[in-house]
Amino acid sequence: EALREARHWNVKGAAWIVGCGDSDDGFLDFRAWLVSRGERIFRATLADPDTLSDVPAGEDPIEEWTLEDLMWQPEFVLGEGAGLSLAIFPVMADFAARKDMSSLQAIMCKGIRMLLFLSIPCVSFLAFFGESVVQLLFQRGAFLHDATVATYHALFFYLLALPASVIGTIIGQGFYVSKDTTTPILVGIGETIFYIVLCLVLVPTLGFLAIPVTYAVYFNLSVLVTSCLLSRKLGFSLFRRIRLVASQQVLASLTGVAVTSCLIGILHPSPLLTALLMVPGGIIYLLMQKFLFRSGEVDSLVASLTPAFLRRGPLADQVY
């Protein structure tokens, strides 16, 4: 939302002056940098881009942010991997430039935890109850039950790729901040070849499901390979941390799924009520994350959903 708000000719002019406005990618990078400066500088720049000249050359508000500050931003909680990696990229680059590997590891793990926190319960609940959701949304007219089942089967395999696809963007940024663009290119070429070959092999057997199955295998293999390579490069075990966090979130989400399944078994609900019964399971997931696993992501989620006028403390002015 903030990136869209900054798409203004005045901001474009400021980007042009500093050498970032001659391409769409450059202007996007400039807007991401502007958002990373904090709400005070962001709002002042929208009102009058000339105020950027008043920002001291040595001022770096990022250095004053804590990890919780960064996760307060609404873009983080929406779970869009590309948007999150773009938003924290300046922070990652700053830590990498200063050879602060512990802080780089912390911010990457924080972003990955938030994305897994949001994506894993989506996968779990839709994998078990997705057919009822598809039936509720689409099954009418010419969209018969067979079409509902086929759609659900495709959705199921696409869901298996969701966590890997969202955290893969942050892992990719890890290579860029360490000034290694060759490894992602070579890995990407190899994975693309693997994707095409596997898809061609599976099509005769699985038919249209070969595409979502290959998609799921591709993304999960990609995260496995790139996280291992990045861990060796940066000197810390990123994959081990991902595995630990993911196992906790899978356990919590499956507990929530079990609660919803019990309610469905008792009530034998309609598709609409089935969808509504996922809410108690989701609450169980959040409670386990908050009190059993002591997850800070629950607090970040609550903070991001709290209206701005209800927020208190210095973060309300500093973090966007």
C-alpha positions, 0 to 999 in steps of 0.5 A, a space after each residue: 500500500 505504501 509503495 503504491 501511495 509513493 507512485 507520484 510524479 513528485 516522488 518520481 522527480 526526486 528519484 530521477 535526481 538521485 539516479 533511480 528514476 530512469 526505469 520502473 525497477 529503479 523507481 520501485 527500489 527508490 520507493 522501497 528505500 523511502 518506505 524503509 526510512 520510517 513514516 516521518 521521512 516518508 510522509 514529509 517526502 510525499 508532501 514535499 520531496 525537497 525535504 529529502 535534502 534535509 536528511 543528513 548523509 550519515 542518518 540511517 534510521 534502520 540502525 535504530 530499528 529492532 526486529 519487532 519494529 520491522 515486523 510492525 509494518 502491515 506489508 510484513 503481515 500480509 505474507 507476500 514474500 516478494 513484498 517482504 523481501 523487498 521491504 527488508 532488503 535495505 536492512 539485510 544489505 546494511 548488515 551484510 555491508 557491515 559484516 554483521 552476520 548475527 544481525 543478518 541471520 536474525 532479520 532473515 529468520 524473523 522474516 521467514 518465521 512470519 511468512 511461515 507463521 501465516 502460510 503453514 496454517 493456510 496450507 493445513 486448513 485448506 488441505 483438509 477442508 479446501 474442498 468445502 471452500 471450493 464448493 462454497 465459492 464455485 459449485 453452481 451452474 455448469 461447475 459441477 461436483 466433478 469440477 469441484 473435486 478436480 479443482 481441490 486436487 490441484 489446489 492441494 498440490 499448489 498449497 504444498 508449494 506455498 511456504 517454500 515459494 514465500 520464503 524463497 524470496 528472502 533466501 534469494 535476497 540473501 545471495 544478493 546482499 552477499 554480492 553473489 548473483 552467479 549462484 542463484 542464476 546457476 541454480 535457477 537454470 538447473 531447477 528450470 530444466 528439472 521442472 520441465 523434465 519432471 513435468 513432461 515425465 508426469 503428464 502421461 500419468 497424472 494429466 493436468 495434475 502433473 503441473 501442480 505436483 511439479 510446481 510443489 516439488 520444484 519450489 520445495 527443492 529450490 528452497 532446500 538447495 538454496 538455503 543449504 548453499 546460503 548457509 554455507 556461504 554466510 556461516 550459519 545454519 538457515 535450513 535448521 532454523 527453518 525446519 525447527 520453526 516449521 515443525 512447531 507451526 505444523 504441530 500447532 496448525 494440525 492441532 487446530 485442524 483436529 479441533 475443526 475436524 471434531 466439530 465437523 464430525 459432530 455437527 455435519 455442517 454445510 460448506 458455509 458452516 465448515 468454512 466458519 468452523 475453521 475459525 476455532 481451529 485458527 484460534 487454537 493455532 494462535 493460542 499455541 503459538 503465543 503461549 506454548 511456543 512463545 511466538 512473537 509473530 502473534 504480537 506482531 500480527 495483533 499490532 499490525 491489525 490494530 488501528 494506528 490511532 490505538 497504537 502507543 509508544 515511539 514505534 507509532 511515529 517511527 515504523 510504518 
